[in-house]
């Protein structure tokens, strides 16, 4: 709410746990527990890479302009 005030009826909603949030919050534990940042970072990178590879495969399979060149 504006001004930092909250109504008593509003529940305290926790932040959604995403890989980016986990990596960001893991910075405070970096010296003692580096795996808190490493594993979500690796999974995030692998997910982005796999989505890009699937997109490239779909483009190669479905793009009619690429079929004419062969």
C-alpha positions in Angstrom: 0.0 0.0 0.0 1.1 3.6 -0.5 3.2 5.1 2.3 4.2 1.7 3.7 0.9 1.2 5.5 -1.1 -2.1 5.4 -4.5 -3.0 6.5 -4.8 -5.6 9.2 -7.0 -7.7 7.0 -4.4 -8.2 4.3 -2.5 -11.4 4.7 1.3 -11.5 4.4 1.8 -13.1 0.9 5.1 -14.8 0.4 7.2 -14.2 -2.7 6.8 -16.7 -5.5 9.8 -19.1 -5.5 11.4 -18.8 -8.9 14.9 -19.7 -10.0 15.8 -16.0 -10.3 14.5 -15.3 -6.8 16.4 -18.3 -5.4 19.6 -17.1 -7.1 19.1 -13.5 -5.8 18.4 -14.6 -2.2 21.3 -17.0 -2.3 23.8 -14.1 -2.6 23.8 -13.7 1.2 24.9 -17.3 1.6 27.5 -17.3 -1.2 30.5 -17.7 1.0 29.1 -20.7 3.0 26.8 -22.5 0.6 27.6 -21.7 -3.0 25.3 -24.5 -4.2 22.3 -22.4 -3.3 23.2 -20.3 -6.3 24.9 -22.8 -8.5 22.1 -25.4 -8.9 19.3 -22.9 -9.8 21.7 -21.2 -12.2 22.5 -24.4 -14.0 18.9 -25.5 -14.2 17.9 -22.0 -15.5 20.7 -22.1 -18.2 19.7 -25.7 -19.2 16.1 -24.7 -19.5 16.8 -21.7 -21.7 19.2 -23.7 -23.9 16.6 -26.6 -24.3 13.8 -24.2 -25.2 16.1 -22.5 -27.8 17.0 -25.9 -29.3 13.4 -26.9 -29.5 12.5 -23.6 -31.2 15.3 -24.1 -33.7 14.2 -27.6 -34.5 10.6 -26.5 -35.0 11.8 -23.7 -37.3 13.9 -26.0 -39.3 11.0 -28.5 -39.6 8.2 -26.1 -40.4 9.8 -23.2 -42.3 8.9 -23.6 -46.0 11.7 -21.2 -47.1 14.4 -23.6 -45.7 12.9 -26.5 -47.6 13.3 -24.8 -50.9 17.1 -24.5 -50.5 17.7 -28.2 -50.1 
